[in-house]
């Protein structure tokens, strides 16, 4: 079964011959290798590129262990540059190569070599690619499958059923093709323990991992909630009876961010036009892994929908923050009060911006007024959108606020842009 990822494939194809190292990043098992070695390679061959001009090296494969030596990898690639025609060099999990920066830099001036690499660690991108390549690294970020991509794979199934499955089991490509819930659950539980958690422990030499696992579970139970290392440390002391420090929690959070397991959404004061450093919100890159952590016990649809909306916005290439609107008003006793109203997401992409509220349902006028309070007090002309978790016609109210169903939002890639 072929899973088409046209948006990502087109980003790769458009980046050809741009004089940069194309860096494909993302969590493990999100489809980076498939994108590079199958979809991209096949697209090149369909355009007439000779297979001998496509050099593939999977550095995670034990059989290629000797090529993790930088000089041997250089020799291997050089030996396959057959002529002056363009060669496409595809390297999977390149961070396994010692001094890989030097290897990749060596090809920046080779006119007939176009380099594409994958990596599963965010520090591999932010620390090494940007710093060492000084603007010569071009990132293509791979997320788990979007809901639209899932619908493309399973076209004959009811969209409502697919949505419930997506919130429960996430969008990792292997999960989508599995036939039974039991198979998905077993796979996700094993994947977290034996791949993601093991990677973090081995990479950072963590011996006592109980607190790390507890931290991940705490974050999983609190998606969409504001928190910071100090608040988490207080929770560990009072509830978990652990003395883990906020400094250690901060380090562990960085490890989880580096492994693409979670993402942090900063708070943004919309009227003051400034960022508020702490607390922040954390969202899981894949909901299936999040639910597996909690043994599929806490599946509150409102929080899962909020996380899914965040992931969709990020997969569309948007920068996403949590918005705050300060509202000075008067209470029933005539006293001046200051309220802080939340906007679920402030989305930026280039010169475009939109404000989004996630509402599982809007059963009455009181709920509608609650969802609109913050949006109505933003005095700029950018789009303001309420995404509702059931079927509802798309319409715009008298305040210029757009209402749309979760299905319209997920399937229509232009729904927010």
C-alpha positions in Angstrom: 0.0 0.0 0.0 1.5 3.3 -1.1 1.0 6.3 1.2 1.2 9.5 -0.8 2.8 12.5 0.9 2.5 15.0 -2.0 3.1 18.1 0.1 6.4 16.8 1.5 7.4 15.3 -1.8 6.8 18.6 -3.6 8.9 20.4 -1.0 11.8 18.1 -1.7 11.4 18.3 -5.5 11.2 22.1 -5.3 14.4 22.2 -3.2 16.6 20.4 -5.8 19.9 22.0 -6.9 19.4 24.9 -4.4 23.1 24.7 -3.3 22.0 23.5 0.2 22.0 20.3 2.2 18.4 19.1 2.3 17.8 18.0 5.9 14.7 15.8 6.5 13.9 15.8 10.2 11.1 14.3 12.4 10.4 11.7 15.0 11.3 8.1 14.4 8.8 6.0 12.4 7.1 9.1 10.9 8.1 8.2 7.4 11.3 10.1 6.7 13.1 7.1 5.1 10.0 6.2 3.0 9.7 9.8 1.8 13.4 9.9 0.8 14.1 6.3 -0.4 10.8 5.5 -2.0 8.7 8.6 -2.9 11.5 10.9 -3.8 13.6 8.3 -5.5 10.7 7.1 -7.6 9.8 10.7 -8.6 13.4 11.2 -9.8 13.3 8.0 -11.8 9.9 9.0 -13.3 11.6 12.2 -14.5 14.3 10.2 -16.3 17.1 10.2 -13.7 19.2 7.1 -14.1 19.1 4.8 -11.1 23.0 4.8 -11.0 22.8 8.6 -10.3 20.8 8.0 -7.1 23.1 7.0 -4.3 21.3 5.6 -1.3 22.9 4.8 2.1 20.8 3.7 5.1 23.2 4.3 8.0 20.9 2.7 10.5 21.4 -0.6 8.7 24.0 -2.8 10.5 25.4 -3.9 7.1 26.5 -0.3 6.5 28.2 0.1 9.9 31.6 0.7 8.4 30.2 3.7 6.4 29.5 5.5 9.7 33.3 6.2 9.5 33.4 9.6 7.8 36.3 8.9 5.5 34.9 5.6 4.4 31.6 7.3 3.6 33.4 9.9 1.6 35.2 7.2 -0.4 32.0 5.4 -1.0 30.1 8.4 -2.3 33.1 9.6 -4.4 33.4 6.2 -6.0 29.8 6.4 -7.2 30.1 9.8 -8.8 30.3 8.3 -12.3 30.3 11.3 -14.6 29.5 15.0 -14.7 25.7 14.5 -14.6 23.8 15.4 -11.4 24.0 12.7 -8.7 21.4 12.6 -5.9 23.0 11.4 -2.6 20.4 10.1 -0.1 21.7 9.4 3.4 19.4 8.0 6.1 20.1 8.8 9.8 23.3 10.7 9.0 23.8 11.7 12.7 25.2 8.1 13.2 28.3 9.2 11.2 31.1 10.7 13.3 31.9 14.3 12.1 29.1 14.1 9.6 29.2 17.9 9.3 32.6 17.7 7.6 31.3 15.0 5.2 28.3 17.0 4.2 30.3 20.2 3.9 32.7 18.5 1.6 29.9 18.2 -1.0 28.6 21.8 -0.9 31.1 22.7 -3.6 30.7 19.6 -5.7 28.6 20.7 -8.6 27.2 17.3 -9.6 26.2 16.2 -6.1 22.8 17.1 -4.6 22.7 16.0 -0.9 19.6 14.8 1.1 19.9 13.5 4.6 17.5 12.4 7.4 18.0 12.8 11.2 15.8 11.9 14.2 17.2 14.3 16.7 16.3 18.0 16.8 19.8 19.0 18.1 21.1 17.5 14.9 19.3 20.2 13.0 19.4 23.2 15.3 22.9 22.8 16.7 24.9 21.2 13.9 23.2 21.9 10.6 22.4 25.6 11.2 25.6 26.4 13.0 28.1 24.3 10.9 26.5 25.0 7.5 25.9 28.7 8.2 22.7 28.9 6.3 23.5 26.1 3.9 21.1 23.6 5.4 17.4 23.5 4.2 15.0 21.7 6.5 12.0 19.6 5.5 10.1 18.6 8.6 8.2 15.3 8.5 5.3 14.9 10.9 3.1 11.8 11.3 0.4 11.5 8.7 -2.2 14.3 8.6 -5.9 13.4 8.7 -6.2 14.2 5.1 -3.4 11.8 4.2 -5.1 9.1 6.3 -8.3 9.7 4.4 -6.4 9.3 1.2 -5.2 5.8 2.2 -8.5 4.6 3.5 -10.9 6.3 1.1 -13.9 4.0 1.4 -14.3 4.4 5.2 -16.7 6.9 6.9 -14.9 10.1 7.8 -16.4 10.1 11.4 -15.0 6.6 12.0 -11.5 7.6 10.7 -11.6 10.7 13.0 -12.3 8.6 16.1 -9.5 6.2 15.2 -7.1 9.1 14.4 -7.7 10.7 17.8 -7.1 7.3 19.5 -4.3 5.7 17.5 -2.6 8.7 15.8 -1.0 9.0 12.4 2.2 7.0 12.4 2.2 5.3 8.9 2.6 1.7 10.1 -0.4 2.1 12.5 -2.7 3.4 9.7 -2.2 0.2 7.7 -2.8 -2.2 10.6 -6.0 -4.3 10.5 -7.0 -4.5 14.2 -7.1 -2.3 17.3 -5.2 -4.9 19.3 -2.4 -4.8 16.8 -2.2 -1.0 16.9 -2.2 -0.9 20.7 0.6 -3.6 21.0 2.6 -1.8 18.4 2.3 1.7 20.0 3.1 0.5 23.5 6.2 -1.4 22.3 7.3 1.5 20.1 7.4 4.0 22.9 9.2 1.7 25.4 11.7 0.0 23.1 12.4 2.8 20.6 11.6 6.3 21.8 12.3 5.9 25.5 15.3 3.6 24.9 16.8 6.2 22.4 16.6 9.0 25.0 18.1 6.8 27.8 21.0 5.6 25.7 21.7 9.0 24.1 21.8 10.8 27.4 23.1 8.0 29.6 20.1 8.0 31.9 20.3 5.2 34.5 17.3 6.0 36.7 14.5 6.5 34.3 11.5 6.3 36.6 11.2 10.1 36.8 11.6 10.5 33.1 8.7 8.1 32.5 6.6 9.8 35.1 7.2 13.2 33.5 6.1 12.0 30.1 2.9 10.5 31.6 2.2 13.7 33.5 2.5 15.7 30.3 0.3 13.2 28.5 -2.4 13.7 31.2 -2.2 17.5 30.9 -2.2 18.2 27.2 -3.5 21.7 26.6 -2.7 22.8 30.2 -0.2 25.6 31.1 2.8 24.3 33.0 6.5 24.9 33.5 9.4 23.0 35.2 8.7 24.6 38.6 5.0 23.6 38.6 5.9 20.1 37.4 8.5 19.8 40.2 5.9 20.8 42.7 3.5 18.1 41.4 6.3 15.5 41.7 6.9 16.5 45.3 3.3 16.5 46.4 1.8 13.7 44.3 4.6 11.5 43.1 6.7 11.9 46.3 9.7 12.5 44.2 12.5 15.0 44.9 13.3 15.6 41.2 14.4 19.2 40.8 13.0 21.7 38.3 16.4 21.9 36.7 16.4 18.2 36.0 12.8 18.4 34.7 13.9 21.2 32.3 16.7 19.0 31.0 14.3 16.1 30.5 11.8 18.3 28.7 14.6 19.3 26.3 15.4 15.7 25.7 11.7 15.0 24.7 11.6 18.1 22.5 14.9 17.0 20.8 13.4 13.6 20.1 10.2 15.2 18.5 8.0 13.5 21.0 6.5 16.8 22.2 6.4 20.4 21.1 6.2 23.5 23.2 3.7 26.3 22.4 4.7 29.7 23.9 2.3 32.2 25.3 1.8 35.4 23.3 0.3 38.7 24.5 -1.7 39.7 21.5 -2.4 43.3 22.5 1.0 43.8 24.0 2.7 42.1 21.0 5.2 40.2 23.2 6.0 36.7 24.3 5.5 35.5 27.8 8.2 33.0 28.6 6.4 30.8 31.1 4.3 28.8 31.7 3.8 27.1 28.3 1.7 24.4 26.8 3.0 21.0 25.5 1.5 19.0 22.8 2.3 15.4 21.6 3.6 14.9 18.1 1.5 11.7 17.8 -1.7 11.1 19.7 -1.4 7.3 19.4 1.8 7.4 21.4 0.3 9.8 23.9 -2.6 7.5 24.5 -0.4 4.4 24.6 1.5 6.1 27.5 -1.7 6.3 29.5 -2.8 2.8 28.5 -5.6 4.4 26.4 -7.4 5.4 29.6 -7.6 9.2 29.3 -9.2 9.9 25.9 -11.0 13.1 26.5 -12.0 14.2 23.1 -11.8 17.9 23.7 -8.1 17.8 24.6 -7.3 15.3 21.9 -9.0 17.5 19.3 -7.0 20.6 20.5 -3.8 18.6 20.1 -4.8 17.3 16.7 -5.5 20.9 15.5 -2.1 22.0 16.8 -0.4 19.2 14.9 -2.3 20.0 11.7 -1.3 23.7 11.9 2.3 22.7 12.4 2.3 20.2 9.5 1.1 23.1 7.3 4.3 24.9 8.2 2.8 27.5 10.6 4.4 28.9 13.7 1.8 28.3 16.5 1.6 30.1 19.8 -1.0 30.3 22.6 -2.6 33.7 22.7 -3.6 35.9 25.6 -5.9 38.9 25.5 -6.0 41.3 28.5 -9.5 42.6 29.2 -10.1 45.4 31.7 -13.7 45.5 32.7 -16.1 46.1 35.7 -17.6 43.5 37.9 -21.1 43.4 39.3 -20.1 45.6 42.2 -18.7 48.3 40.0 -15.0 47.4 40.7 -12.4 47.5 38.0 -11.1 44.0 37.3 -8.5 42.6 34.9 -9.3 39.4 33.0 -6.9 37.3 31.0 -8.7 35.6 28.1 -7.1 32.8 26.1 -6.9 32.2 22.4 -6.1 28.6 21.8 -3.8 29.2 18.8 -2.1 32.2 17.2 -0.9 31.0 13.8 1.7 32.8 11.7 3.0 32.0 8.3 4.9 34.8 6.6 2.7 37.9 6.6 -0.4 35.8 7.3 -1.9 35.4 10.7 -5.1 33.7 12.1 -6.6 33.2 15.5 -8.2 29.8 16.3 -10.5 28.5 19.0 -11.1 24.8 19.4 -14.6 23.9 20.6 -15.7 20.3 20.8 -19.3 21.4 20.7 -21.4 24.6 21.0 -24.7 23.5 22.4 -26.1 26.9 23.4 -25.6 30.6 23.4 -23.7 30.7 26.7 -21.0 28.3 25.2 -20.9 30.4 22.0 -20.3 33.6 24.0 -17.6 31.9 26.1 -15.7 30.8 22.9 -16.0 34.2 21.3 -15.0 36.4 24.3 -11.3 36.5 23.5 -11.7 36.7 19.7 -14.1 39.6 19.9 -11.6 41.6 21.8 -8.8 41.4 19.2 -8.9 44.6 17.3 -7.0 43.7 14.1 -8.1 42.4 10.7 -6.6 38.9 10.7 -8.8 35.9 10.4 -10.6 34.7 13.5 -11.9 31.1 13.4 -13.8 28.7 15.7 -13.4 25.0 14.8 -16.3 22.9 16.1 -15.9 19.2 16.7 -19.0 18.0 14.8 -20.6 18.6 11.4 -21.6 22.2 11.1 -22.0 24.4 8.0 -19.2 26.9 7.4 -20.4 30.4 8.1 -19.2 33.9 9.2 -21.1 35.8 12.0 -21.7 39.5 12.3 -18.4 40.0 14.1 -16.5 38.5 11.1 -15.7 35.3 13.0 -15.7 32.2 10.9 -17.2 28.9 12.2 -16.3 25.6 10.5 -16.4 21.9 11.4 -13.3 19.9 12.3 -13.7 17.9 9.1 -13.7 21.1 6.9 -10.6 22.3 8.7 -8.6 19.1 8.4 -9.5 18.2 4.8 -9.2 21.7 3.3 -5.6 22.8 3.5 -6.6 26.4 2.6 -9.2 26.6 5.4 -7.0 28.7 7.6 -4.3 30.3 5.3 
